[in-house]
Each structure stands twice: as C-alpha cells, then as structure tokens.
Amino acid sequence: MRVIGADTLELVQKQINDFIDAAIQHGECTEIGNSKLGNKFYKKIMMSSEVIKSSEKGKEVFLELMKHPNISVRLWSASFAYQNNPIEAEQVLQDIIGIKKSLVSFTAEITLNELKSGRLLM
C-alpha cells in the first residue's frame, strides 16, 4: 500500500487550486479576446493538470471539477476527463455548448469535436 505524505497532498491541492484559478482567468480572457494573457493562463492550466493527472486521485479530481460553478473550469475539467470518462465529459461539454452568446461555449463545441475525432488528446 502506497502512503502519500502530507507534502504531496498539499502540493496536489495547491495545483488543483491553481488549475481552478487559471481556468477561470482563461475563460475571462477568452470572453474579452485577450489571447496574450489567456495563453499565460493556458500554460498554468497545463502545468497544474500534469501534477493532478499524475496524482493518485487525479481522475476523480477532474470528474468532481466538472460540477464547478464556473463554465471554464467545467470545460477544462471535462476536456481532461474525456479520455477516461467520455460519456460524463461529453454531457458536460454539451451543456456548455448549449449556453448561447459565450465564446467559452464555442470553445467547448470545438473541443468536443476534436476530442471525438481523436485529434485532441489531453
């Protein structure tokens, strides 16, 4: 049985918080069209997601975050959860696509199409 130290748990929790914050900021940048700043948050999302995915409960983290109140957190979480939980992730992405007048919902539509075609691997 593998025992996870407190430091490791704290690191993973910090990365979850960083992921949430970066996803929220990325969504805001998407909505206002600030791609330069959005790209910085994208890099933070990707770095945090690597730590989360490598953790013992990584898969569960993204499933849980698909229920987050922020649309962008749900989009990113569903994107990362898609490979292991395609049905649940697709439903979350479809719900986001249904939100009209949002660039994040348009992003969700493109993301779902790319995930389904196998061109996007998270």
N, C-alpha and C positions, 0 to 999 in steps of 0.2 A: 504494500500500500504506500502510495506516494503522499508525503506530507508537504503542504505548501506553507512556507514561512510567512509571518506577518508582513515582512518587507515586500514579498512577492504579491500578496493580496493588496497591499497599499498601492503598489505600482500599477496593478491591473485596474484598480478603482480609479486611480488618477487618470489612466489612459481612457477609461470609459467616460469620465467627466470631460476630458479634453476632446474626445470624439463628439460628444453631445454639443459642447460649446462651438467647436469648429463646424459641425454640420449646420447648426443654427445660423452662424455667421455666413457660411457658404450660401445658404438659402437666401439670406437677406441680400447678399451681393448679387446673386442670380436675378432676383426680382428687380434690382435697380440697375443692372447691367454693368456692374463693376467687376470685370473679369480679372483685372490685375490683382485686386485684393482677394477675389474669390479663389484664384489659383493658389494663393498662400494658404487659405483655409483648406483647400483640396489636399495639399501636401500634409497638413496636420491630420486630416481625416485618415489618409493612407498610412501615416506613421502610427497613429493610435490603433487603427484597425489591425495592423500586423501584430501588435502586442496582445490585443484582445483575442484575435484568432488563435494565437499560439497558447493561450491560457487554457486551463482545464475546463472552464465553463464558457469558453468563447462562443460556441454555437448558441447556447441559451441566452447569452447577453444580447445578441442581435435579435433573437426572437422576442425577447422582452422589450427591447427598444423599438420594435415595430409598433408598439402601443403608445409610444411617447406622444404627447400633445402637439409637438412641433412637426409640421409636414416634412421638412427637410431631414430631420432625424429619422423619421419613418422611411423616407425614400432611401437614404444611405443604408439604414439597417436592413431593409428588405433586399437591397442590392447585394449585401454581403451574405444574407441568409438564403438567397435564392438557390445556390448550389446544393445545399443540404435540405432545404425545406421549400421546394418550388411552389407548392400549392398555396401555402400560407403567404409566402412572399409575393406571389403574383396577385393574390387578393388585395394585399396592402397597396401594391403599385396600381392596381385597377381603381381602388378607392381614391387614390391621389389623382389619377388621370381624370376622374370624374369631377374634380374641383376646377371649375372654369375660371378664366381670367388669371391664371397663375403660370409664370414661367417654370416654376418647380413642377407643376403638373405636366407641362410639356416635356420637361426633362425626364419625368417618370415614364412617360409614354415611349420616348426614345430608348431609355434604359431597359424597359421591359422587352422591347423589340430586339435589342442587341443581346440581352441575356437569353432569350428564347432561341435566337438564331445561333448561339454559341460563339458569337464574335466578341462578347464581353465576359471575361472570367474574373471574378472578384476573389 
